[in-house]
Amino acid sequence: MLRTDPIVQKYPQYLPTEEEVSLTLELIQRPEHKELKKALIEHIAIAGCLPSSLLRFCWQARQDKKYGAECAEGALGWLARCLTVRVKLNVDSLLDNGPFPEKWMEKYMSAMPISFHRTDKQGHPVMIQRLGNVDLEAFKLLWLEGEELQAKAGLAVNAVVLFHIRCMEYLTQVVMGAESRKQGRVVDRMLAVMDLEGVGLKHLNSPLKAFFSAVAQNSTPLFPEILHANLVANVPWIVAKAGWPIAKSFLHPVTQDKFCMLSSSAEFKAKLLELMAPEDIPPYFGGKCTCEECAGGALRGGSLWDFEQSRRRGEAAATLEAAAAAKVVQPPNGNDHSTGTSPMRQPPPQSLEITPPRSRGGDTEKA
């Protein structure tokens, strides 16, 4: 959870106060915010915990230099923006099926390697992207197909962008929800691993630029403050040692601390071993993971692939229903603002386990 994130804890002056979160919880109970509250409970809150979710929106308001009652108003402003984008992109239906034709995921994963791959030592889900392995020709064709689907289905964005939004919805609602129930605490942050080996000017002169721009524009209101840290591997030496120190001076101090630019394979492997258990690190990064995806040698979505296969078999609908049923609705005067525990909580459905249970030192720590 944001409040116990070790990176964020180094900058307590930027954290919203308990009073600001409580004010936001009180404010959302007002009749004029009925639709916002309904959307938060049913679709937006991670692991069904209202206080921890509103804390992330309060964080966004704090970045706008709003404090106290203004922070609470600002948080609901960000929440309203989130709902607006969700409606525009029809995010609520993306995990059920969405507008994507058969084999779309296979095409996406072949062109844009990504994987939701286990968790780090602190229990954060891990998302891996290998941008140097992007098949540029395949991505160009997919981008064109995405434009055609956008026009045909009346989508607000290119279907390729929308599928990435679907991936992030899967991360926040399915993976983080399952990990929260398994670990007994709110898990609403991720570790991102971005491998730049092989990235060059050809990548900048491709639809990738438009893709990442659209993703960033829509992800900020949809999924505020879910990044724990971002390891950027195989960064060109001149960028890591000269460019990044200059660029990061323009970023928020917490954002600066989240990014770790690593130019050598040895640095990258050492950092991964610091953050992840060897058996959870893919072999192509020097680890010992033996999962089916790692054995195949190519990123295909990680646990998202399994979810997609179950969806095709008609099992994912039951999984999503179980996830919704297990959500926690935390009253504004709840005693536990960290875990969102409540008598309304139901037992975690076993079908939502994303990774096999492993003993972790921090699993019993409350978020």
Secondary structure, 3 states (H helix, E strand, C coil): CHHHCCCHHHCHHHCCCHHHHHHHHHHCCCHHHHHHHHHHHHHHCHHHCHHHHHHHHHHHHHHCCCCCHHHHHHHHHHHHHHHHHHHHHCHHHCCCCCCCCCCHHHHHHHHCCEEEEEECCCCCEEEEEEHHHCCHHHHHHHHHHHHHHHHHHCCCCCHHHHHHHHHHHHHHHHHHHHHHHHHCCCCCCEEEEEECCCCCHHHHCCCHHHHHHHHHHHHHHHCCCCEEEEEEECCCHHHHHHHHHHHHHHCCHHHHHHEEECCCHHHHHHHHHHHCCHHHCCHHHCCCCCCHHHHHCCCCEEHHHHHHHHHHCCCHHHHHHHHHHCCCCCCCCCCCCCCCCCCCCCCCCHHHCCCCCCCCCCCCCCC
